[in-house]
Amino acid sequence: MIERTRYLDTIEGRLKRFPVVSVLGPRQVGKTTLARTIAGRQPSHFFDLEDIDARARLAEPKAALERLSGLVVLDEVQRQPELFALLRVLADRKPVRARFLLTGSASPGLVRGVSESLAGRVALVDVSGFNLEEVGNSNWRTLWWRGGFPLAHLAATDGSSREWQEEFVRTLLERDMPQLGITIPATALRRFWTMLTHYHGQVWKGSELARSMSTSEPTMRRYLDILSSTFMVRQLAPWYENLSKRQVKSPKIYLRDSGLLHCLLRVEEFADLEAHPKLGASWEGFALEQVLQLTGDRDAWFWATHAGAELDLLVHSKGRRYGFEFKYGDAPSMTKSMHTALHDLRLERLFVVYPGRESYPMNDRTEAVGITNLQARLTDAGIGNAPRG
């Protein structure tokens, strides 16, 4: 059992200030466990909306919910989106009789109602898989290989971990997507998802994928948005400003969980990954997610020019700009692209994250940071330990 203290503290803090807190993240990432832990600390009522009995208790939702006090948990609330309009009414009662903790496996953009009905009343907390803080810095290799989904990461063997990942993909496509009203055939979406692994860490090229799948570019965009809305894919937005250079204005694409990336790439063992052409891209996506778990992802972009200069990650924090590069190697060194990013983007500091233990200066504003020192170095710089959500 890995105690997810920071998430618990964040959620409980939001519940003190908002009548509704919505915990969002992929399926099987531990949202229900967090909700049950919080519910167990106070008078509460728990409704698992994937359970037929719980749904029966909410057959008349107004009568069932308006009389309750304390904490009311609605787990996997996307199963009954009609509840959102009622929650708006209940959240506006004075004095507040109950606070509502919602969990969901789809973004507000996919489940209409969270953002429309509860605007100004709800706090959103994004939950991801395990991170380095939770599993321990020395276990970074296992976290990278297996990913952060609890049941995959904690499996007894690599084989058991991979079996869980394969079943997760199948269940998501064949059961969960249809329950969200997504009518795309599972085979088509799986093919797209698998093809997307070969674009992991690259700028979105919808026209290429459309030609490969013999369909239209808008269809590819729709598929991408669905996988993003279910937290499987990250679209990292481009940063561009008034420079005398042509800048890239399409997002970069990452599979958010490195374990699922390796599963869909059919990489069977870690030794095979070290010889795989997507090794560097896999490291980039893994390290990027670890940084965003510390900094938050609301003020995060990448930057690139058509002349070839680029920055893997740009983060704004307290009015300052920080850059990140992710390099798989023993001793990264300065590149022309790094010098360009430092100058053109006026970076406060540039961190080059690599799979090592030591951190050392590369110049007066650039530092190589070993993955095991990542949290400590960002905390020292004043951009670590940012609250999630």
ABEGO torsion letter per residue (X at the ends): XBBBAAAAAAAAAAAAABABBBBBEBBGAGAAAAAAAAAAABBBBBBBAABAAAAAAAABAAAAAAABBEBBBBBGAAABAAAAAAAAAAAABOBBABBBBBBBABBAAABBGAAAAABGABBBBBBBBBBAAAAEAAAAAAAAAAEABAAAAABABAAAAAAAAAAAAAAAAAAAAAAAGBABBAAAAAAAAAAAAAABGBBBBAAAAAAAAGBBAAAAAAAAAAAAAAGABBBBBBBBBBBABBBBABBBBBBABAAAAAAAAGBABAAAAAABAAAAAAAAAAAAAAAAAAAEAABBBBBBBAAGBBBABBBBBGGBBBBBBBBBBABBBBBAAAAAAAAAAGBABBBBBBBBABBBBABAABBBBBAAAAAAAAAAAGABGBBBX
